[in-house]
Each structure stands twice: as structure tokens, then as C-alpha cells.
Amino acid sequence: MNETINLLNSHTSIRKFNDKRIPQNQKDLIIGSAMRGATAGNMMAYSIIKIESKDNLLNLAQSCDEQPFIANADLALLFVADNYKWHKYFEQRNINEIFLDYKGPCVSDLILGIEDAMIAAQNAVIAAESLGIGTCYIGDIMENYEYHKNLFNLPSYTMPVALIVMGYYDTKPQIRDRFDKSYIVFDEVYPNINDDFINNMFSVEESKDEDFAKKFYARKINAPFFKEMIRSIKLYLNEWLEK
Ligand SMILES: Cc1cc2nc3c(=O)[nH]c(=O)nc-3n(C[C@H](O)[C@H](O)[C@H](O)COP(=O)(O)O)c2cc1C
């Protein structure tokens, strides 16, 4: 296997950082790599907010569902799906004098912005890992709409979609198993998903705990953080839907 394939196949999230600081040139390499990612129409419908201040990291450790390790990161990068800048551009150039139906970005623009932002984010993760820097995505950044909007001064038509915390680490956790390829990768068309398929897909987890489904649902989907995420994401979506 070549170096890149090895790197990709040894990924683990890192949640325990040491005190070693990331040099500025490495931060620049990570951000530069993020910005080289593919982007729909070359529009770069995203923004990256660098978070290096202890105060902001502490704020995020609280607002992202109380995850204290966030405060120990050396750098956090916030990837924001961003239709605001292009919207302002179209407004300033009076697009709707010709295109009378232009009323601002649509949900499809948001989804493209989310795709762009996530591609850039994953490029940042790969670049950081190639430099020996640990990373962890923090999905809870999509919670607490009002608080995060205010904390980062986010205008309309922007949505924070991925927070990546980064830092050096002393020990690397074991890589986590993934579902077998047969449940994820299909030839040409989507297969019929029958009871056997589902039973087999979850057999490893259920062999360890026969109540896996109920416990997983209780721990994730039924948890307060998940309900907050649903509330918060609806508020973001409304910005694009309410026209
Ligand atoms: C969209 C997304 C959101 C995530 N949010 C969190 C989070 O809030 N806190 C956390 O500790 N890990 C978070 N993770 C990391 C996952 O838990 C992790 O990727 C998964 O358990 C697989 O482990 P691995 O990355 O070590 O292979 C997130 C990952 C993704 C892709």
C-alpha cells in the first residue's frame, strides 16, 4: 500500500491532546489543503473560521454538549456552509433586475454548501493526520443555533456544519471497526434489504449485546443533545426555506 492509503486506513479520532503547539506553517498547510478540495462550480460555498483562543475553545467545550476535551485542542477549524457571500454579490450586482425570480439562496444551495464544506473539512483532517496531528469532528456544533450564531457572528445563509478540533497526542487509540463492505458497497444498484440483511449487518454488535438497538437509540437518537440538534437545524433550514 502507498503512504496515502496507509494513512487513510489508520484513521482514528483523537480526543486526548498534549501541550505541544502546532507550528503556524503546519496550520497554513492544513488550511491550504482544505481549500484545494473539489467544490461545486468552483464557488467555494463555505467559510473556515480558525479558533485558537482558549476562551472560545472553552465556550465550545460547553456549548457542544459538554465535551471538555475540546478545550485542550490547540486549534479548532469551523467549516461553515456559506451562501451569504455569493448572495451579497448577486444582490450588489442587481441580479434580480434581469432574473426576476431571484429571491436568495435555496435549499439546494445549502446542500451544495454543506457538501463543499465537508469536502474541505475532510481534506483538513487528512492533511493534519499526514503531519502527525490528531483530529476529531464535533457534530454538536449544529446545536444551539442562537448561541453559535452569536458567538461567531454568523449572518443569514450560513450554517456551521463541521467543527474539527486538532492537536498533537501521545497515544493513538485502536482503530474502530467499520461495518463489513457487503453492507455498505453495492454493485450497480441498491439491493433489496430484507430481514436477513439487517440481522447480519448488526450481528456483530448484537452478539455483544442483544439490546444493542434499544440502547443505541436511547444513547444517541433519544438523547437531549439529539433533540437540541433537531431544533437547531430546523432554525437553520428556515433561513433558506422562508421566502
Ligand atoms: C459528523 C461527525 C460528527 C462527530 N461528532 C463527534 C462529537 O461531537 N464528539 C466526538 O467525540 N466525536 C465525534 N465524531 C467522531 C466519531 O465519533 C468517530 O468518527 C466514530 O466514532 C468513528 O471513530 P474513528 O473516527 O476513531 O474511526 C464525529 C464524527 C463525525 C463524522
PDBQT file of the ligand as one rigid body, heavy atoms in Angstrom, charges set to zero:
ROOT
HETATM    1  C1  LIG A 301     -20.236  14.370  11.549  1.00  0.00    +0.000 C 
HETATM    2  C2  LIG A 301     -19.459  13.816  12.721  1.00  0.00    +0.000 A 
HETATM    3  C3  LIG A 301     -19.726  14.278  13.986  1.00  0.00    +0.000 A 
HETATM    4  C4  LIG A 301     -18.979  13.808  15.078  1.00  0.00    +0.000 A 
HETATM    5  N1  LIG A 301     -19.186  14.347  16.311  1.00  0.00    +0.000 NA
HETATM    6  C5  LIG A 301     -18.415  13.958  17.347  1.00  0.00    +0.000 A 
HETATM    7  C6  LIG A 301     -18.532  14.575  18.619  1.00  0.00    +0.000 A 
HETATM    8  O1  LIG A 301     -19.318  15.507  18.817  1.00  0.00    +0.000 OA
HETATM    9  N2  LIG A 301     -17.731  14.152  19.621  1.00  0.00    +0.000 N 
HETATM   10  C7  LIG A 301     -16.822  13.146  19.441  1.00  0.00    +0.000 A 
HETATM   11  O2  LIG A 301     -16.107  12.817  20.402  1.00  0.00    +0.000 OA
HETATM   12  N3  LIG A 301     -16.688  12.524  18.241  1.00  0.00    +0.000 NA
HETATM   13  C8  LIG A 301     -17.447  12.922  17.201  1.00  0.00    +0.000 A 
HETATM   14  N4  LIG A 301     -17.281  12.339  15.965  1.00  0.00    +0.000 N 
HETATM   15  C9  LIG A 301     -16.288  11.282  15.783  1.00  0.00    +0.000 C 
HETATM   16  C10 LIG A 301     -16.969   9.928  15.665  1.00  0.00    +0.000 C 
HETATM   17  O3  LIG A 301     -17.449   9.541  16.926  1.00  0.00    +0.000 OA
HETATM   18  C11 LIG A 301     -15.954   8.919  15.121  1.00  0.00    +0.000 C 
HETATM   19  O4  LIG A 301     -15.545   9.299  13.830  1.00  0.00    +0.000 OA
HETATM   20  C12 LIG A 301     -16.555   7.494  15.059  1.00  0.00    +0.000 C 
HETATM   21  O5  LIG A 301     -16.867   7.031  16.326  1.00  0.00    +0.000 OA
HETATM   22  C13 LIG A 301     -15.578   6.521  14.398  1.00  0.00    +0.000 C 
HETATM   23  O6  LIG A 301     -14.361   6.518  15.122  1.00  0.00    +0.000 OA
HETATM   24  P1  LIG A 301     -12.984   6.882  14.413  1.00  0.00    +0.000 P 
HETATM   25  O7  LIG A 301     -13.100   8.264  13.809  1.00  0.00    +0.000 OA
HETATM   26  O8  LIG A 301     -11.960   6.857  15.532  1.00  0.00    +0.000 OA
HETATM   27  O9  LIG A 301     -12.733   5.834  13.394  1.00  0.00    +0.000 OA
HETATM   28  C14 LIG A 301     -17.999  12.798  14.878  1.00  0.00    +0.000 A 
HETATM   29  C15 LIG A 301     -17.758  12.342  13.578  1.00  0.00    +0.000 A 
HETATM   30  C16 LIG A 301     -18.456  12.848  12.514  1.00  0.00    +0.000 A 
HETATM   31  C17 LIG A 301     -18.129  12.357  11.126  1.00  0.00    +0.000 C 
ENDROOT
TORSDOF 0
